[in-house]
Amino acid sequence: MSIKSLLLSLQSGEKSVDEVEAELAGVRPLDFATLDLDRAKRRGVPEVIFGEGKTPAELASIMDVLYHEVGHALATRVSSEAVERVRALYHDRAHLLSALTYHSEARCLTLGSAPMSKQVRGELLVLSAGTSDGPVASEAELVATHLGQPVGRINDIGVAGLHRLLRHLDRIQSASVIIVCAGMEGALASVVAGLVDVPVIAVPTSVGYGAHLGGLTPLLGMLTSCAAGVVVVNIDNGFGAAYAAAQINRVR
């Protein structure tokens, strides 16, 4: 809403002084949260909801506001049980129910869809070392897609069988930015970075046996990669990798 429209709504009594002040500040206060509606202008991407720890009612309210303000909403780390309760809360609003989609492997909930970015450098490619890394790779893929990126995915090409990776070498080398999700010792990120001339974002996953330490071993391995050009996000943080990759891939 423009400043003139806000002032007119204040003059007519449609909005209170506090409501107009909040809108000018780019926020929307709720009883349990303060939504950052100005984030899309500052960062190019609207606020994304971390669903874990929120009640279904809180999740439904936040997504509803974001959907009506920016046209779409994304929540990560959402359980299937929470989704069913969100659907129940939307039962009398058909327009919201029809726009609501749960992506089970990625554990992401979307309301509406973001437009495809018109200016990107090329394909954003998500690689997973093994099938067990799939949920994290799916989160990265889904988030990057929601951020308007052209996304590709190649699964199960870990270092236990490098010939599997080499079958896709042409496509890997033609990508503009690459996300590598790997558990165990996390070596795939170093191998890929040694073959390409674009940024590689490494995501250590919590997949592995005891000395894997819940993802700490691949995290340290990726941080100490011998190949240059590898940057590392937190354990299982497909969202963070996708967000960074989308910023890299966007032409300003």
WOCORRA-V525241 format. One line per field, one symbol per residue. phi: phi as a letter, one per 40 degrees, with the letter a starting at -180 (. if undefined). psi: psi as a letter, one per 40 degrees, with the letter a starting at -180 (. if undefined). burial: b if it has 16 or more other ideal C-beta (glycine too) atoms within 10 Angstrom, else e. A space follows every 10 residues. Layout:
phi->???
psi->???
burial->???
This chain:
phi->.ccccccccc ccgcbccccc cccccgbbcb cbabcccccc ccbgbcdbcc ccgccdcccc cccccccccb gaabbbfbcc ccccccdccc dbbcccdccc bbbcccfbbb bgbcccccbb ciccbbbbca cccddccccc cccccccgcc bbabbfbccc accccccbdd ccccccabbb babfcgcdcc ccccbbbbcb bcbcbcbicd ccfghcccdc cccbdcccgc bbbcdgcccc cccccccccc cc
psi->hidddddddd deediidddd ddddefihhi deihhgeedd ddeehihhhh dheiiddddd ddddddddde eiihhifhid ddddddddde degdddddeh hhgddefihi haiiihhdgi dahhhhihdi deeddddddd ddddddeeih hihhiffiee gddddddedd ddeeidihhh hiabefeddd dddeeifihh hhhhifhiad edffeddddd dddfhdhieh ihaihegddd ddddddddeh h.
burial->eeeeebeebe eeeebeeeeb ebbeeebbee eebebbbebb eeeebbbbbe beebebebbb bbbbbbbebb ebbbbbbbee ebbeebbebb eeeeebeebb ebbeebbbbb bbebeeeeeb eebbbbbbbb ebbbbbbbbb bbbbbbbbbb bbbbbbbbbe eeeebeeeee ebeebbbbbb bbbbbbbbbb bbbeebebbb bbbbbbbbee ebeebebbbe bbeebeeebb bbbebbbbbb bbbbbbebbb ee
